[in-house]
Amino acid sequence: MQILERVGMQPRADHKPGELSEGERQRVAIARALVTDPSLVLMDEPTGNLDQTTAATILALMDELAKESACAFVIVTHDVGLAAHQDRVLKLDAGKLVEQMPAL
């Protein structure tokens, strides 16, 4: 329940998946990934279906978890803003590494 609260989903904890919006389902998926206190989380477009406010909340949570628990996040995204928020960015083109961008 603590992780659901941190992603803003505790009030909807008793709802079935069909009763949740796409963004709410995405936040629940993020909570499921984090509940076991992993050392590594792989994410594909983690903020893709979220509004800007909720996306910012999720990014802040990821930052907190990375610092608190040494959890690393590997994120695949087309979102330049999300990529700019990361410590390290690798750019792929046709499956090949074409650019390694410095930490921002």
Buried (B, 14 or more C-beta within 10 A) or exposed (E): EEBBEBBBBEEBEEEEEEEBEEBBBBBBEBBEBBEEEBEEBEBEBBBBBBEEEBBEBBBEBBEEBBEEEEBEBEBEBEBEEBBEBBEEBEEEEEEEEEEEEEEE
